């Protein structure tokens, strides 16, 4: 019997992000183009007699009960009658509060892992409902798709064929941008402005990295750049390294660029250097994220 599973929890970048109307409940509707990258956390989940034990190796992710991996595990255990518990070891590699979806990906991975230990007792449509309740990015990261359009709160998805895997570079300034604060900045900037409308796109807009690079950018860029000059500087310096595209990731603070080849990416990393930001070299994904690895216990 398999009592341990491991899952890679991949980061995401947003290749397009439009913030539309603010709803009465306080949420915002969005349009976005999600892309999966190779950078990932690792979850190792082991069956226990009861309860949830979470051990995080890496940066402080806050109170245990608010961690999305913990909350996801609790959802699946509740749905399966709490007939067992889990011990979750989370190895953090994705920077926190950087717009890369690390916490959301951990939650998505935990849904997969704990359900695998429950012999997949919870149907996939119900798990997708759990993912939507956990957060806007979680359904995409749960899906494992390498590229998808997202709208609504990000929970409505349309998978797209991904361009070929390409070298990517992340610049991660040493400031953190909380998502609620970033939305508040957008609301404040639009008090006297017109409501943002949706955009009409056809399939050719996603045919290749050059096509995607010609799409609009990320609505958070203007307000985050104004609040955090170091993020603007990292964006402008990265844009000068001749990438196929450069975008703020989610609500920030990480900036991602995609390059034609590894030589261009590595040269860009040398030009940028690690000043007031850290650099991470990675790749976009053209294939779905790898699944769960089962570990047989003696």
BELZIFEN-V85755 format. One record per pair of residues at least 4 apart in sequence whose ideal C-beta (glycine too) atoms are under 8 Angstrom apart, sorted by the first residue. I is the first residue (numbers start at 1). GAP is how many residues later the second one is. If there is no record, write none. Layout:
# BELZIFEN-V85755
I/GAP + I/GAP
This chain:
# BELZIFEN-V85755
1/296 + 2/114 + 2/115 + 2/292 + 2/293 + 2/294 + 2/295 + 3/43 + 3/44 + 3/114 + 3/292 + 3/294 + 4/40 + 4/41 + 4/42 + 4/43 + 4/290 + 4/291 + 4/292 + 4/293 + 5/39 + 5/40 + 5/108 + 5/111 + 5/112 + 5/287 + 5/288 + 5/289 + 5/290 + 6/36 + 6/37 + 6/38 + 6/39 + 6/107 + 6/286 + 6/287 + 6/289 + 7/35 + 7/36 + 7/38 + 7/102 + 7/103 + 7/105 + 7/106 + 7/284 + 7/285 + 7/286 + 8/32 + 8/33 + 8/34 + 8/101 + 8/281 + 8/282 + 9/31 + 9/32 + 9/33 + 9/34 + 9/85 + 9/93 + 9/96 + 9/97 + 9/99 + 9/100 + 9/132 + 10/26 + 10/27 + 10/28 + 10/29 + 10/30 + 10/95 + 10/131 + 10/275 + 10/279 + 11/25 + 11/26 + 11/28 + 11/29 + 11/83 + 11/89 + 11/90 + 11/91 + 11/94 + 11/271 + 12/22 + 12/23 + 12/24 + 12/25 + 12/88 + 12/89 + 12/92 + 12/93 + 12/125 + 12/128 + 12/129 + 12/237 + 12/238 + 13/21 + 13/22 + 13/24 + 13/87 + 13/155 + 13/234 + 13/236 + 13/243 + 13/271 + 14/18 + 14/19 + 14/20 + 14/21 + 14/85 + 14/204 + 14/233 + 14/234 + 14/235 + 14/236 + 15/18 + 15/19 + 15/20 + 15/197 + 15/200 + 15/230 + 15/232 + 16/15 + 16/16 + 16/17 + 16/196 + 16/199 + 16/200 + 16/201 + 16/202 + 16/231 + 17/13 + 17/14 + 17/15 + 17/16 + 17/200 + 17/201 + 17/202 + 17/203 + 17/230 + 17/231 + 17/233 + 18/12 + 18/13 + 18/14 + 18/178 + 18/180 + 18/181 + 18/198 + 18/201 + 19/9 + 19/11 + 19/164 + 19/167 + 19/177 + 19/200 + 19/201 + 20/8 + 20/9 + 20/10 + 20/11 + 20/175 + 20/176 + 20/177 + 20/178 + 21/7 + 21/8 + 21/174 + 21/175 + 22/4 + 22/5 + 22/6 + 22/161 + 22/165 + 23/4 + 23/5 + 23/6 + 27/126 + 28/125 + 28/155 + 28/158 + 29/122 + 29/123 + 29/124 + 30/106 + 30/120 + 30/121 + 30/122 + 30/123 + 30/124 + 31/118 + 31/119 + 31/120 + 31/167 + 31/168 + 32/117 + 32/118 + 32/119 + 32/122 + 33/114 + 33/115 + 33/116 + 33/117 + 33/173 + 33/179 + 33/182 + 34/103 + 34/106 + 34/111 + 34/113 + 34/114 + 34/115 + 34/116 + 34/120 + 34/123 + 35/111 + 35/112 + 35/127 + 35/249 + 35/250 + 36/105 + 36/108 + 36/109 + 36/110 + 36/111 + 36/248 + 36/249 + 36/253 + 37/131 + 37/219 + 37/245 + 37/246 + 37/247 + 37/248 + 38/244 + 38/245 + 38/246 + 38/247 + 39/54 + 39/55 + 39/61 + 39/131 + 39/241 + 39/243 + 40/53 + 40/54 + 40/65 + 41/49 + 41/50 + 41/51 + 41/52 + 41/53 + 41/61 + 41/64 + 41/65 + 41/68 + 42/48 + 42/49 + 42/51 + 43/26 + 43/45 + 43/46 + 43/47 + 43/48 + 43/63 + 43/66 + 43/67 + 43/70 + 44/44 + 44/45 + 44/47 + 45/28 + 45/41 + 45/42 + 45/43 + 45/44 + 45/65 + 45/68 + 45/69 + 45/72 + 46/40 + 46/41 + 46/42 + 46/43 + 47/37 + 47/38 + 47/39 + 47/70 + 48/5 + 48/36 + 48/37 + 48/38 + 48/39 + 49/35 + 49/36 + 50/32 + 50/34 + 50/35 + 51/34 + 52/18 + 52/21 + 52/22 + 52/25 + 52/33 + 52/34 + 52/36 + 53/32 + 53/33 + 53/34 + 53/35 + 54/10 + 54/13 + 54/15 + 54/16 + 54/19 + 54/34 + 54/36 + 55/32 + 55/33 + 55/34 + 55/35 + 56/4 + 56/5 + 56/11 + 56/34 + 56/36 + 57/32 + 57/33 + 57/34 + 57/35 + 58/32 + 58/33 + 58/34 + 58/35 + 59/33 + 59/36 + 59/37 + 61/6 + 61/29 + 61/31 + 61/35 + 61/42 + 62/4 + 62/5 + 63/4 + 64/6 + 65/5 + 65/6 + 66/4 + 66/5 + 67/4 + 67/23 + 67/36 + 67/39 + 68/4 + 68/35 + 68/36 + 68/38 + 68/39 + 68/42 + 68/66 + 68/67 + 68/70 + 69/4 + 69/19 + 69/21 + 69/37 + 69/38 + 69/40 + 69/41 + 70/4 + 70/18 + 70/40 + 71/4 + 71/36 + 71/63 + 72/4 + 72/34 + 72/35 + 72/36 + 72/38 + 72/39 + 72/42 + 72/58 + 72/62 + 73/4 + 73/13 + 73/15 + 73/37 + 73/40 + 73/41 + 74/4 + 75/4 + 75/36 + 75/55 + 75/58 + 75/59 + 76/4 + 76/34 + 76/35 + 76/38 + 76/39 + 76/42 + 76/46 + 76/51 + 76/54 + 77/5 + 77/7 + 77/8 + 77/9 + 77/37 + 78/4 + 79/42 + 79/43 + 79/47 + 79/51 + 80/38 + 80/41 + 80/42 + 83/35 + 84/33 + 84/34 + 86/28 + 86/31 + 88/22 + 88/25 + 90/16 + 92/4 + 92/10 + 94/4 + 94/6 + 94/7 + 94/8 + 94/11 + 95/5 + 95/7 + 95/77 + 95/159 + 95/183 + 95/185 + 96/6 + 96/7 + 96/80 + 97/79 + 97/80 + 97/81 + 97/156 + 98/4 + 98/74 + 98/78 + 98/79 + 98/151 + 98/152 + 98/154 + 98/155 + 98/156 + 99/78 + 99/149 + 99/150 + 99/151 + 99/152 + 99/153 + 99/154 + 99/155 + 100/70 + 100/149 + 100/150 + 100/154 + 101/4 + 101/36 + 101/40 + 101/149 + 102/4 + 103/4 + 103/32 + 104/4 + 104/30 + 104/31 + 104/32 + 104/33 + 104/34 + 104/37 + 105/4 + 105/32 + 105/36 + 106/4 + 107/4 + 107/24 + 107/27 + 107/28 + 107/31 + 107/34 + 108/4 + 108/23 + 108/26 + 108/30 + 108/31 + 108/33 + 108/34 + 109/4 + 109/32 + 110/4 + 111/4 + 111/16 + 111/19 + 111/20 + 111/31 + 112/4 + 112/15 + 112/30 + 112/179 + 112/180 + 113/4 + 113/179 + 114/4 + 115/5 + 115/6 + 115/7 + 115/12 + 116/4 + 116/176 + 116/178 + 118/4 + 122/4 + 122/5 + 122/8 + 123/4 + 124/4 + 125/4 + 126/4 + 127/4 + 127/15 + 128/4 + 128/11 + 128/14 + 129/4 + 130/4 + 131/7 + 131/8 + 131/10 + 131/11 + 131/24 + 132/6 + 132/7 + 132/21 + 132/23 + 134/4 + 136/14 + 136/17 + 136/18 + 136/19 + 137/4 + 137/17 + 137/113 + 138/4 + 139/4 + 139/11 + 139/15 + 139/16 + 139/18 + 140/5 + 140/8 + 140/10 + 140/14 + 140/17 + 143/5 + 143/14 + 143/16 + 144/144 + 144/145 + 144/147 + 145/12 + 145/14 + 145/143 + 146/16 + 146/138 + 146/139 + 146/140 + 146/141 + 146/142 + 146/143 + 147/12 + 147/13 + 147/14 + 147/15 + 147/16 + 147/59 + 148/9 + 148/10 + 148/11 + 148/12 + 149/8 + 149/9 + 149/11 + 149/52 + 150/4 + 150/5 + 150/6 + 150/7 + 151/5 + 152/4 + 160/43 + 160/46 + 161/45 + 162/122 + 162/123 + 162/124 + 162/125 + 163/43 + 163/44 + 163/45 + 163/46 + 163/49 + 163/121 + 163/123 + 164/122 + 165/118 + 165/119 + 165/120 + 165/121 + 165/122 + 166/43 + 166/78 + 166/92 + 166/93 + 166/94 + 166/117 + 166/118 + 167/91 + 167/92 + 167/93 + 167/94 + 167/95 + 167/97 + 167/98 + 167/114 + 167/115 + 167/116 + 168/88 + 168/89 + 168/90 + 168/91 + 168/97 + 168/113 + 168/114 + 168/115 + 168/116 + 169/69 + 169/74 + 169/87 + 169/88 + 169/90 + 169/96 + 169/99 + 169/100 + 169/103 + 169/110 + 169/111 + 169/112 + 169/113 + 170/79 + 170/84 + 170/85 + 170/86 + 170/109 + 170/110 + 170/111 + 170/112 + 171/63 + 171/64 + 171/66 + 171/67 + 171/83 + 171/84 + 171/86 + 171/101 + 171/106 + 171/107 + 171/108 + 172/81 + 172/82 + 172/83 + 172/105 + 172/106 + 172/107 + 172/108 + 173/55 + 173/57 + 173/58 + 173/61 + 173/80 + 173/81 + 173/82 + 173/103 + 173/104 + 174/56 + 174/102 + 174/103 + 174/104 + 175/53 + 175/55 + 175/56 + 175/78 + 176/77 + 177/4 + 177/5 + 177/47 + 177/50 + 177/51 + 177/54 + 177/74 + 177/75 + 177/76 + 178/4 + 178/73 + 179/4 + 179/71 + 179/72 + 180/4 + 181/4 + 182/4 + 182/38 + 182/41 + 182/42 + 182/69 + 182/70 + 183/4 + 183/68 + 184/4 + 185/4 + 185/38 + 185/39 + 185/41 + 185/42 + 186/4 + 186/33 + 186/34 + 186/37 + 187/4 + 189/4 + 189/33 + 189/34 + 190/5 + 190/6 + 196/23 + 199/17 + 201/4 + 201/5 + 201/14 + 203/4 + 204/7 + 205/6 + 205/7 + 205/9 + 205/10 + 206/5 + 206/6 + 207/4 + 208/4 + 209/4 + 209/35 + 209/36 + 209/49 + 210/4 + 210/34 + 211/4 + 212/32 + 212/33 + 213/30 + 213/31 + 213/32 + 213/45 + 217/4 + 217/30 + 217/31 + 218/29 + 218/30 + 218/32 + 220/4 + 220/28 + 220/30 + 220/31 + 220/32 + 221/4 + 221/14 + 221/26 + 221/27 + 222/4 + 223/4 + 224/4 + 224/7 + 224/24 + 224/27 + 224/28 + 224/29 + 225/4 + 225/6 + 225/7 + 225/10 + 226/6 + 228/4 + 228/24 + 228/25 + 229/4 + 230/4 + 230/46 + 230/47 + 231/4 + 231/17 + 231/21 + 231/22 + 231/24 + 232/4 + 233/4 + 233/43 + 234/4 + 234/21 + 234/38 + 234/42 + 234/43 + 235/4 + 235/11 + 235/13 + 235/20 + 236/4 + 237/4 + 237/34 + 237/35 + 238/5 + 238/8 + 238/17 + 238/19 + 238/30 + 238/34 + 239/4 + 239/7 + 239/18 + 240/31 + 241/16 + 241/23 + 241/26 + 241/27 + 241/30 + 241/31 + 242/22 + 242/26 + 243/14 + 243/15 + 243/16 + 243/21 + 243/25 + 244/13 + 244/14 + 244/15 + 244/16 + 245/12 + 245/13 + 246/9 + 246/10 + 246/11 + 246/12 + 247/8 + 247/9 + 247/10 + 248/4 + 248/6 + 248/7 + 249/5 + 249/6 + 249/7 + 250/4 + 257/8 + 257/11 + 258/26 + 259/5 + 259/6 + 259/9 + 260/4 + 261/4 + 262/4 + 263/4 + 264/4 + 265/4 + 265/16 + 266/4 + 266/15 + 267/4 + 268/4 + 269/10 + 269/12 + 272/5 + 272/7 + 274/4 + 274/5 + 285/4
